[in-house]
Amino acid sequence: MHLYIWRHSKRFSSWSMLDEPHIHKENYLQAEVAVLAPSKAEALRLLAQAGQWNVEDLERIEPETISLNEPRIVVSHVDFQ
């Protein structure tokens, strides 16, 4: 099993980034989703089934992939505003 983490921020987006991914159905500033699955394809299938994630745009972003076979820091986030 692996943990697949997708993150996207529109904090610094502008009209010049018209082809920017939009990974969630609702409008957002920052979005993150983590899925535990045996493969990336299965993780995307689960996200499609959930219905609130834009799987086509998630496929454009390479997720962070974490193997669960060894100890490590799973997620770290610092936001300075």
ABEGO torsion letter per residue (X at the ends): XBBBBBBBBAAABBAABAABBBABABBBABBBBBBBBABAAAAAAAAAAAGABBAAAAAABBBBBBBAABBBBABBBBBBX
